[in-house]
């Protein structure tokens, strides 16, 4: 892929992911904050707004504020900058570029929350069947997971 195409590919994916994430979080905050959870498809999907000061599954939420800021805002921002630079400057396949852009888009969505919304990420989706359910997550988390899956898939397919 040519350098200009690579930059455009990454930046468009980054913008789409971040925009989608921030818009859904704004809607969730507006329509779900302070209200009872909404349940769909017999409880398969539940919309329940929460503000998560920790990371994935609230890991680190009991850390002092300074440590959470250092890890989840500063550390994540530095990591995202490194991945973004790698994506923009390296010659990788389209699948790898998509994976890296999804990772950056998801990470950026949650970093934006932490910077502009008091040090927490806005989460609002829970999936579950019977007693099994996920933790509360958001679109940024989905993009992060999709980026991980795309990276694993791209590495698997590049070896065959």
Secondary structure, 3 states (H helix, E strand, C coil): CCHHHHHHHHHHHHHHHHHHHHHHHHHHHHHHCCCCCEEEHHHCEEEEEEEECCCHHHCCCCCCHHHHHHHHHHHHHHHHHHHHHHHHHCCCCHHHHHHHHHHHHHHHHHHHHHHHCCCCEEEEEEEEECCEECCCECHHHHHHHHHHHHHHHHHHHHCC
